[in-house]
Amino acid sequence: MIHAYDEDLARNELVDTKNSQMTALTGVMLTLQSTLFTDLPVNQFLIKDLVPVCCKIFLSIVIIMSISLYVYSLYKFIDAYVFSVKF
């Protein structure tokens, strides 16, 4: 009986460490994605006059979609770690 409990405890600790590593990895990935897809295009294309206005509008729409998908992915990611009441 105690042996099975120890195995379950070790398995749960392993799952917890993997979850925390995945949380950190996903946070880094989402932060890099939001930085690369919003800050760099704004500095390189939207501020300068080298790009036509129609391309600036398209790029602005892409940036807004990227930010909204970033927020949605954060919501889904946080929602995935909420413990369920039913199994």
C-alpha positions as CSV (number, residue, x, y, z in Angstrom):
1,M,0.0,0.0,0.0
2,I,2.7,2.5,0.9
3,H,4.8,1.4,-2.1
4,A,1.9,2.4,-4.5
5,Y,1.5,5.7,-2.7
6,D,5.2,6.4,-3.2
7,E,5.0,5.6,-6.9
8,D,2.0,7.9,-7.3
9,L,3.8,10.7,-5.4
10,A,6.9,10.3,-7.6
11,R,4.8,10.3,-10.7
12,N,2.9,13.4,-9.6
13,E,6.2,15.2,-8.8
14,L,7.5,14.3,-12.3
15,V,4.4,15.7,-13.9
16,D,4.6,18.9,-11.8
17,T,8.2,19.5,-12.9
18,K,7.4,18.9,-16.5
19,N,4.4,21.2,-16.3
20,S,6.5,24.0,-14.8
21,Q,9.1,23.6,-17.5
22,M,6.5,23.7,-20.2
23,T,5.0,26.8,-18.5
24,A,8.4,28.6,-18.6
25,L,9.0,27.5,-22.2
26,T,5.6,28.6,-23.4
27,G,6.0,31.9,-21.7
28,V,9.3,32.5,-23.3
29,M,8.0,31.5,-26.7
30,L,4.9,33.8,-26.4
31,T,7.0,36.7,-25.3
32,L,9.4,36.3,-28.2
33,Q,6.5,36.0,-30.6
34,S,4.9,39.2,-29.4
35,T,8.2,41.0,-29.4
36,L,9.3,39.9,-32.9
37,F,6.0,40.3,-34.6
38,T,5.0,43.6,-33.1
39,D,8.1,45.7,-32.2
40,L,10.3,44.9,-35.2
41,P,7.8,45.6,-37.9
42,V,6.7,48.8,-36.3
43,N,10.2,50.1,-36.0
44,Q,11.3,48.9,-39.5
45,F,8.2,49.6,-41.6
46,L,5.4,51.5,-40.0
47,I,7.4,54.5,-38.8
48,K,9.5,55.0,-42.0
49,D,8.2,56.3,-45.3
50,L,9.7,53.6,-47.4
51,V,6.6,51.5,-47.5
52,P,3.4,52.5,-49.2
53,V,0.3,53.2,-47.2
54,C,-1.6,50.1,-48.3
55,C,1.2,47.9,-47.0
56,K,1.3,49.8,-43.7
57,I,-2.5,49.2,-43.3
58,F,-2.0,45.5,-44.0
59,L,0.9,45.3,-41.6
60,S,-1.1,47.1,-38.9
61,I,-3.9,44.5,-39.3
62,V,-1.4,41.7,-39.0
63,I,0.1,43.2,-35.9
64,I,-3.4,43.7,-34.3
65,M,-4.3,40.1,-35.2
66,S,-0.9,38.9,-33.7
67,I,-1.6,40.7,-30.4
68,S,-5.1,39.4,-30.2
69,L,-4.0,35.8,-30.9
70,Y,-1.3,36.3,-28.3
71,V,-3.8,37.3,-25.7
72,Y,-6.1,34.4,-26.7
73,S,-3.3,31.9,-26.4
74,L,-2.4,33.2,-23.0
75,Y,-6.1,32.8,-21.9
76,K,-6.2,29.3,-23.3
77,F,-2.8,28.5,-21.7
78,I,-4.0,29.7,-18.2
79,D,-7.3,28.0,-18.7
80,A,-5.6,24.7,-19.4
81,Y,-3.9,24.7,-16.0
82,V,-7.1,25.2,-14.0
83,F,-8.0,22.0,-12.2
84,S,-11.2,20.4,-13.4
85,V,-14.0,19.5,-10.9
86,K,-15.2,16.5,-13.0
87,F,-13.1,13.8,-14.6
